[in-house]
Amino acid sequence: MLASRYSRRALGCVFLLALCSFCVQSRAASHRTTCTNPICRNVRAFVKAHYCGKSPFGNGPADSCEIALQKNPLPGNSSIANFKCEWADQGQAHCTQRGVPSAEIRAGLLNHMHALGLPKQNDNAVLFSELISDSTGWHLIEAYYQQNEGHELAVCQVLAVYEPGQAIHWVRTVPFQKTDSDVPTVTLWSPISIAQISGQQTFILEGDAYEDHWLEAITILDGHAVTVFSGLGYFL
C-alpha cells in the first residue's frame, strides 16, 4: 500500500511539472486554450475522438465540433446514479432521478451546497449523478439544484471526485444564485466520464455557458484539482 502511494506521488510530481506552462496559460486566458505540452495534446486527442461529432460546428475556430455524448457510460465506467430533465409546459423542467449515491456521499455534497447558500429546505429537489471507474474505484459525482420562478432560474451545483477511503476533492462549484431563465449568466457543468490518460486518472466534463459549450479534463495532483485540457466544443 505504501509503495503504491509513493509511486503515485512521484508520477504526480513529474506530471505537475509538465503541466506548469499550461496551468499558467489557463489562468491568463479563456477556457479555450492552446495545448503547449504532450500531456494536454494526448488528452485533447482522447476527448476529440470520443466526444466530438460534426466539425466545424457553430461559430468559432476551425476545430470547433458538435459535442456528441454517448447514451451509455464509456467502457470501463459504471453509472451508480443519473438524472434526466425534460422541459414541460410553462417553462418548468420535469426531472427523473435514477439511483442515488451513498448516504455518506449525499450528505457531503449537500453540506457543501449549504455552504454555497442553498437553503436546507431545498434538499429534496437536489439531483445526483455518479460515475465510477471499474478498474480504479474513483468516483465522479455531481449534485445539482434548479428551480424556475417566472423568468428567473435558481441554481446551485457541485462536482467532485472521490477515491474510496480518501477525501472528496471539489472540482467545480456553482454557488446558489438566481439568473435569467432565457439568457442565463452562470456556467454549469455536466460530468461525462472517467478515463486513464497519460498515466493519470482523468475526469471529463462538459461546460455550458448559455450559447457556449466546451469540454474539459481534470486530474487530481497532490490533493488539488488541475485542469489539463479545456476547449473544442462550439459557440453560437
N, C-alpha and C positions, 0 to 999 in steps of 0.2 A: 504493500500500500504506500509506504514512504517513497520507494523508488519511483512508483508511478507518479506521485505528486511532484517530486523534484524534476523528473524528466519533462513533465508538462510545463513546469515553471521555466525551465531552461529554453524550451521551444518557444514559449510565450515571449521571452526576452528578445530572442532573435526576430520573431515576428513583429514585435513592437518597434524595434529599430528600423526594420524595413518599411514600416508604415509612417514614420515620422514626417516625411515630406508630404504625404497625402493628408495627414491629420491637420497640419498647418494650413494647407490649401483649403481643406473643408471648412475650417473656421473662418477663413477670409473670403470664401466665395459662396455662391448659391448652392442649392442642394444638387445641382447637376455639375459635376466636376470631371476633369480630365484625369484619367489614370496615369500616374507617373512611375509606377513600380510594378514588378511582375505579379505580386500578390493581388493587387487591385485588378490587373488585367485578367488574371485567372478567374477571379470572382465575377467580373463583368461578362466574360465568355460563358460561364456557367449560367448566369442569370439570363443572358440573351438567348441561349439555347433552349432554356426551359420555359421562359415566361414572355418571350417576345413573339408576336404574330406579325401581321402586315407591317411593312416598313418601306418608306417613311409613312408616318401616320399623323394626322392632325397638323398643327403648326410646329415650327421649331426646327432643330437641326436635322441633317440628313439621316442620322442614326436613330431618329425617333421611331417608336414602334407601338403598335396596339398591344396592350397588356393582356395576355391570354393565360388565364388561370385555369388549372385543371380542376375538374369536379371532385376528384379523389386526391388524397394526400400523395405527395411524392413517394415513390418506393423507398422503404426504409423508415417512413413516418407512419404513425398511427394517430387517429383522432380520438381523443378522450371526450371532448366537448366541442360543440359548434352551435352557431345560431344563424338563422336566415330571416331577413326582414324584407317585406314587400309593402309598397305604398298602397294604402287603401283610400277610401273616399275622404274628402276634406283634409287632405294632406297628412293624414295620420299613418304611421307605419305599424304594420302587424308583424310581430316577430315571434319566431318559434325557436325554442331552446331544445337542443338535443344533447343529453348527457351533461354532467357538471363536474368541475374539478373537485378535489377532496375538500372536506370541511376546513382543514388547516390552510390550504391554498386560498380558498374563497375568503376566509377571514383576513388573511394577509392583504389580499387585493382590496377588499372593502375598507379596511383600516387606512390604507394608503389613499383611497379615493376620499375618505372622510377628511384626511389631512389636506387634500386638494380642494375641499369646500363642498363636496357632495353631502347634502343632508341625509342623515341616517334613515329618515322615513322613506327615502327613495331606494333603499337597498333591494326591495323585492322586484324592482324594474331593471336591475343590472343584469346584463347578458354576459356570458362567458364563452371563450374558446380556449382549447388546449390541445397542442400537438406534442407528441413525444417521439424522440429518436429511438427506434427499436434497438440499435446497436450500442448507444452510449447512455441512454436513460435521461438525457437532457430534455427539458420541457420548454416550450414557447407558449406563454399564456397571456390571455387578454381579459380585461373586464371593461365593459362599455355601457354607458348610460346615455339615452337620448329621449327627449320628450318635446313634442311640438306644442307650442302655446300661441295660437294665432300665426303671426308672421315671425315669431321667434322660435329658435331651436335651442333647447338647453342640452348641453353635452358635458360629459366627463369620461375620461378614458385612461387606462394604464396598461402598458405592455411590459412584460417581464420575462426573464429566462431563469430557470431553476434547475440545479443539479441536485438530485436527492442527497440529503444529508448536509447540504451546503446552504448558504444564504440565497435569498431571492435577489436578483440583480434587476433594477429598474432600467429599461432601455428607452421607453417613451412614456411621457405623461402629458395629459391634457387637463389642466385644472377645470373645475366646474365653472361654466360660463354660459351666457346666452348670446346667440348670434342670429343674424338674419337667416331665415329658413330657405329663402330663394337664392341669396348670394352670401353664403357663409364665409366668414373671415378666419376660420380656425382650420388648422391642419389635423386630419385624423389619420389613423394607421390601421392596416389590416395585416395580421400575421399570415404568412404564406407557407413557409417550410423550414426545415432544419436540414443542413447538408454539411458534409465534411469536405472542405475546400482548402487546398494548400496546407494540409495538416492541422487545420483548426475547425472546431465546431462553429458553424456559421448559420446565422438566423436571417431569413429573407423576409422583408416587409414590403408592403405597398404604401406609399404616401399619397394622400388625397387632399389637395388644397383647392377645392371648388373645381376650376377647369384645368387644373394642373395635376397630373398623375405620373408617378415615377416609382422606381424600385430601389430598395436599399438593402445592404447586407451589414449585419452587426456581428461582432465577436466579443468575447469576454477575455480581457487581459488583466491579470493582477487584480481581479475583482471589479474592474470598470468596463462598461460597455463602450466599444470603439466602433465607429462607422468605417468600414473598409471599402465600401462602394456606395455611390449614390448617383443615379442617372437613368438613362434610357426612358421608356415611357413616352408621354406626349403631353401637349397642352393645346387648348383650343383658342 
